[in-house]
């Protein structure tokens, strides 16, 4: 926290001579300035400069690629996000680094692939004790030695706040130990017990099902009828207001639109009246949750404008994995358009997500980028946008590419391919796999039997036609590249399970 001396407060002390007051004030300002100068020398800019951009990173949970109006949904209403896309750049081929939440969140905050971090499944994952393979000894927290975006920006003079979902470990691995000055509602939970206050607290059934509710600071300050998405937005706006005179990094990680599917009654009724036979997206409750999420974004954008800081604030909006289309006998929440399957899967519906970046006067308004990008790219890109250097040792192992040239429309990032590594089972059902996208082609390799599939995403976005047998040379080259990458990042592989019972894993959970 930056100390700002108050001249009025000092002047109110009648016992101190005016000259002494002046000396104290000057000395205090000198100390503050010296601290900022040191930061400037180390990280390449002065943290008090109004030319340094603020960063607002809004992360939705389980929001599908097809869920926004600007991405093609005709059922969901998202006017604020559509406007954001119209003011910035919309990415058509943006990917989460994993098919589920925790690994992608770790990748965003560190710029490293989940395989390198060894955070490769949602925490704590799902246990399949008699499956053919057993998962490796993966980490169930974000390693404290990793330098997060918050730590890099905090050291460069930014105020930092994590508001909402964390899901990267229990105490002592919470946001405040990873560079965030403020942590609101971030703990080990993957979802709230309820979206309405008291958010499942005091309800053991809900707490057990969703691995706990939001942290007590939100629970304690709530009121009957309060909706979690709104409350998190309130907390985000408080942080923006308090830090409007200095650079800030707001990580607003909504629990929405993750299950449990709960929304405001009036919005549910609105969408019930809009359901028509044959609609692929037709869940009124989910649609209402999406609209509340959109309203949250609108409130943040409006506050930035009202404070006169929208022009120097970069806004990033994305999702941690694909939309939840249902699995394990459960009905889904959404439909991911032409993409195959959804959250938890190795196909495009599991990985491809919305991504919108508004960088005023730099990223052309209403622009569309069709170059593949991935969540690890946000770390080096935000460092480039802010001028913060971060930590040299950490940066040397960053997997992401700086996509500033895409935003400026001056070139492409230096990258050969995008990779995925998931040595786990889940209730989709999905077995352990690895995948690579290079150019228009995507290859998937299944760990159980080393079977491969190959798709041309340009011609076959729905991944309906496997080309592996027709183009063995290309398939072999991509498979070899995937293996080389796994070795380079120290990927942990699933291992033969001595307790394998000869049957598929029980996925009816």
MARLUM-804924 format. One line per 4 residues: number of its first residue (from 1); their letters; for each residue x, y, z of C-alpha. Coordinates in steps of 0.5 Angstrom, whole numbers, plus 500, padded with zeros to 3 digits. Example, Ala and Ser with C-alpha at 12.3 -4.5 7.8 and 13.67 -1.06 7.14 Angstrom:
% MARLUM-804924
1) as) 525:491:516 | 527:498:514;
END
This chain:
% MARLUM-804924
1) xxxx) 500:500:500 | 503:507:498 | 503:512:504 | 500:519:502;
5) xxxx) 502:524:507 | 496:529:508 | 498:536:509 | 491:538:512;
9) xxxx) 492:533:517 | 500:535:519 | 497:542:519 | 492:541:524;
13) xxxx) 497:539:529 | 498:546:532 | 504:544:537 | 509:543:531;
17) xxxx) 513:549:528 | 511:550:521 | 518:549:519 | 519:542:522;
21) xxxx) 512:540:519 | 515:542:512 | 521:538:513 | 517:532:515;
25) xxxx) 513:533:509 | 518:534:504 | 522:528:508 | 516:523:507;
29) xxxx) 515:525:500 | 522:524:498 | 522:517:501 | 516:515:497;
33) xxxx) 519:518:491 | 526:514:492 | 522:508:493 | 518:509:486;
37) xxxx) 525:511:483 | 528:504:485 | 522:501:482 | 523:505:476;
41) xxxx) 530:503:475 | 529:496:476 | 522:495:472 | 523:500:467;
45) xxxx) 518:506:468 | 515:510:474 | 509:507:477 | 506:514:478;
49) xxxx) 506:516:471 | 499:517:468 | 501:514:462 | 502:507:465;
53) xxxx) 496:503:463 | 491:500:469 | 490:492:467 | 483:489:468;
57) xxxx) 483:482:467 | 476:479:468 | 475:471:468 | 469:468:467;
61) xxxx) 468:460:469 | 466:455:464 | 463:460:459 | 463:457:452;
65) xxxx) 466:460:446 | 459:461:443 | 455:464:449 | 456:471:447;
69) xxxx) 452:475:442 | 459:477:439 | 461:470:438 | 454:468:435;
73) xxxx) 449:467:441 | 442:469:439 | 439:467:445 | 444:470:451;
77) xxxx) 443:477:451 | 450:480:452 | 450:488:450 | 456:490:454;
81) xxxx) 461:485:452 | 459:486:445 | 460:493:446 | 467:491:449;
85) xxxx) 468:487:443 | 466:493:438 | 471:497:442 | 477:493:442;
89) xxxx) 479:486:439 | 475:480:439 | 479:473:438 | 476:467:434;
93) xxxx) 481:462:435 | 483:463:443 | 484:457:447 | 485:456:455;
97) xxxx) 491:452:456 | 487:446:459 | 480:443:459 | 478:445:466;
101) xxxx) 479:451:471 | 485:450:476 | 490:449:470 | 488:455:466;
105) xxxx) 488:460:472 | 495:458:473 | 497:459:466 | 494:466:466;
109) xxxx) 498:468:472 | 504:465:471 | 505:465:463 | 507:457:464;
113) xxxx) 503:451:461 | 500:447:466 | 505:441:464 | 511:445:466;
117) xxxx) 507:447:473 | 505:440:474 | 498:443:476 | 494:439:470;
121) xxxx) 487:438:473 | 482:442:477 | 483:441:484 | 483:436:487;
125) xxxx) 481:432:481 | 477:426:480 | 479:419:483 | 478:413:478;
129) xxxx) 482:408:483 | 481:402:478 | 482:406:471 | 487:403:466;
133) xxxx) 492:409:468 | 493:413:474 | 495:420:474 | 502:423:476;
137) xxxx) 504:426:483 | 501:433:480 | 501:439:485 | 494:441:488;
141) xxxx) 497:449:489 | 500:454:485 | 507:453:487 | 510:459:491;
145) xxxx) 516:460:487 | 512:462:481 | 512:469:480 | 505:471:478;
149) xxxx) 502:477:474 | 500:480:481 | 507:480:484 | 511:482:477;
153) xxxx) 506:488:477 | 506:489:485 | 514:490:484 | 513:495:479;
157) xxxx) 508:500:483 | 501:497:482 | 496:496:487 | 493:489:486;
161) xxxx) 487:485:487 | 484:478:486 | 476:479:487 | 473:472:486;
165) xxxx) 475:465:485 | 482:463:486 | 482:455:486 | 489:454:486;
169) xxxx) 490:452:493 | 489:452:501 | 492:457:506 | 498:458:505;
173) xxxx) 497:458:497 | 492:464:497 | 492:470:493 | 495:474:498;
177) xxxx) 501:470:498 | 502:471:491 | 502:478:490 | 495:481:491;
181) xxxx) 494:486:496 | 487:485:496 | 483:478:496 | 476:478:496;
185) xxxx) 472:471:496 | 478:467:493 | 480:461:497 | 480:453:495;
189) xxxx) 473:453:493 | 472:451:485 | 464:454:486 | 460:457:491;
193) xxxx) 455:453:495 | 450:458:492 | 450:464:488 | 445:467:493;
197) xxxx) 447:470:500 | 449:466:505 | 452:463:499 | 452:456:502;
201) xxxx) 455:457:508 | 452:453:514 | 449:448:509 | 454:442:509;
205) xxxx) 451:438:503 | 452:444:499 | 459:445:502 | 461:438:501;
209) xxxx) 459:438:493 | 462:444:491 | 468:444:496 | 466:450:500;
213) xxxx) 463:456:499 | 466:463:498 | 471:466:504 | 467:469:510;
217) xxxx) 469:476:508 | 463:476:503 | 459:471:507 | 459:476:513;
221) xxxx) 458:482:509 | 452:480:505 | 445:481:506 | 439:476:504;
225) xxxx) 437:476:496 | 444:478:495 | 447:475:488 | 454:473:488;
229) xxxx) 456:476:481 | 453:483:483 | 457:483:490 | 464:481:487;
233) xxxx) 462:487:482 | 461:491:488 | 468:489:491 | 471:490:484;
237) xxxx) 469:497:484 | 471:499:491 | 478:497:489 | 478:501:482;
241) xxxx) 475:507:486 | 480:507:492 | 486:506:486 | 484:511:481;
245) xxxx) 490:515:482 | 495:510:481 | 496:504:476 | 492:498:478;
249) xxxx) 491:491:476 | 484:488:478 | 484:480:477 | 476:479:477;
253) xxxx) 475:472:477 | 468:471:477 | 465:464:479 | 459:465:474;
257) xxxx) 457:461:470 | 460:455:473 | 454:450:477 | 450:451:481;
261) xxxx) 446:454:476 | 442:459:480 | 440:466:477 | 435:472:479;
265) xxxx) 428:470:478 | 426:476:474 | 432:474:469 | 430:467:469;
269) xxxx) 423:468:467 | 425:473:461 | 429:467:458 | 423:462:459;
273) xxxx) 419:467:455 | 424:466:449 | 425:459:449 | 423:456:442;
277) xxxx) 423:449:439 | 429:447:436 | 434:452:440 | 440:449:441;
281) xxxx) 442:454:447 | 435:454:451 | 437:454:458 | 433:460:462;
285) xxxx) 437:459:468 | 444:459:465 | 442:465:460 | 440:469:466;
289) xxxx) 447:468:469 | 450:470:463 | 446:476:463 | 448:478:470;
293) xxxx) 456:477:468 | 455:481:462 | 452:486:467 | 458:486:471;
297) xxxx) 462:487:466 | 458:493:464 | 458:496:471 | 466:496:471;
301) xxxx) 466:499:464 | 462:505:466 | 466:506:473 | 472:506:469;
305) xxxx) 469:511:464 | 466:515:470 | 472:516:473 | 476:518:467;
309) xxxx) 481:513:467 | 478:508:461 | 483:511:456 | 488:508:460;
313) xxxx) 486:502:462 | 487:495:458 | 481:491:459 | 481:483:458;
317) xxxx) 475:478:458 | 476:471:457 | 474:464:460 | 478:459:463;
321) xxxx) 475:453:459 | 469:451:454 | 462:451:456 | 459:446:460;
325) xxxx) 455:441:455 | 453:436:460 | 457:429:462 | 456:423:467;
329) xxxx) 449:423:466 | 448:430:467 | 444:435:463 | 448:441:460;
333) xxxx) 448:448:461 | 450:451:454 | 451:449:447 | 458:451:444;
337) xxxx) 456:452:437 | 459:448:432 | 465:446:436 | 465:439:439;
341) xxxx) 463:437:446 | 465:442:452 | 468:443:458 | 473:437:460;
345) xxxx) 474:434:453 | 480:434:449 | 476:437:443 | 475:444:441;
349) xxxx) 469:445:445 | 473:444:451 | 479:449:450 | 476:454:445;
353) xxxx) 474:460:449 | 472:467:448 | 477:473:448 | 476:480:448;
357) xxxx) 482:485:449 | 480:493:449 | 487:497:449 | 484:504:447;
361) xxxx) 488:508:441 | 492:501:440 | 488:495:438 | 483:498:433;
365) xxxx) 476:498:435 | 471:492:432 | 477:488:430 | 477:481:429;
369) xxxx) 484:476:430 | 484:469:427 | 491:468:429 | 491:462:435;
373) xxxx) 493:465:442 | 492:461:448 | 492:463:456 | 499:463:457;
377) xxxx) 500:469:452 | 497:474:457 | 502:474:462 | 508:476:457;
381) xxxx) 503:481:453 | 501:484:460 | 508:485:462 | 509:488:455;
385) xxxx) 503:493:455 | 505:495:462 | 513:496:461 | 514:491:467;
389) xxxx) 520:487:467 | 518:482:472 | 523:476:474 | 528:474:469;
393) xxxx) 529:467:472 | 521:466:471 | 521:470:464 | 526:465:462;
397) xxxx) 521:459:463 | 515:463:460 | 511:459:455 | 507:464:452;
401) xxxx) 508:469:447 | 507:477:447 | 501:478:442 | 502:485:442;
405) xxxx) 504:485:435 | 497:482:434 | 493:488:438 | 497:493:434;
409) xxxx) 496:489:427 | 504:489:426 | 505:482:426 | 504:475:429;
413) xxxx) 507:472:435 | 514:468:435 | 511:461:436 | 511:454:433;
417) xxxx) 505:451:436 | 500:451:442 | 500:445:446 | 495:441:451;
421) xxxx) 497:436:456 | 492:432:461 | 494:426:464 | 488:425:468;
425) xxxx) 481:422:467 | 474:426:468 | 467:425:468 | 466:427:461;
429) xxxx) 468:421:460 | 475:423:458 | 481:419:458 | 489:422:459;
433) xxxx) 491:425:453 | 496:430:449 | 494:435:444 | 498:440:439;
437) xxxx) 495:445:434 | 500:447:429 | 497:452:423 | 490:449:421;
441) xxxx) 492:442:424 | 490:439:431 | 493:432:433 | 490:429:439;
445) xxxx) 494:423:442 | 491:418:447 | 495:416:453 | 491:409:454;
449) xxxx) 493:406:447 | 497:411:444 | 491:412:439 | 491:419:435;
453) xxxx) 486:423:431 | 488:429:426 | 483:434:424 | 484:440:419;
457) xxxx) 480:446:423 | 480:450:418 | 475:446:414 | 472:442:419;
461) xxxx) 471:446:426 | 467:441:429 | 472:435:428 | 468:430:425;
465) xxxx) 473:427:420 | 479:424:422 | 485:425:417 | 490:421:421;
469) xxxx) 490:415:417 | 490:419:410 | 496:424:412 | 500:419:416;
473) xxxx) 507:423:415 | 503:430:417 | 500:426:423 | 507:423:425;
477) xxxx) 511:430:425 | 506:433:429 | 506:427:434 | 514:427:434;
481) xxxx) 513:435:436 | 508:434:441 | 513:429:444 | 519:433:444;
485) xxxx) 515:439:447 | 513:434:453 | 520:433:454 | 522:440:454;
489) xxxx) 517:442:459 | 518:436:464 | 511:434:463 | 508:428:468;
493) xxxx) 505:422:464 | 500:418:467 | 502:411:469 | 500:404:469;
497) xxxx) 495:402:474 | 497:396:478 | 489:396:480 | 486:396:473;
501) xxxx) 480:392:473 | 480:391:466 | 474:396:465 | 473:403:463;
505) xxxx) 473:408:469 | 467:409:473 | 464:415:470 | 457:415:473;
509) x) 459:420:479;
END
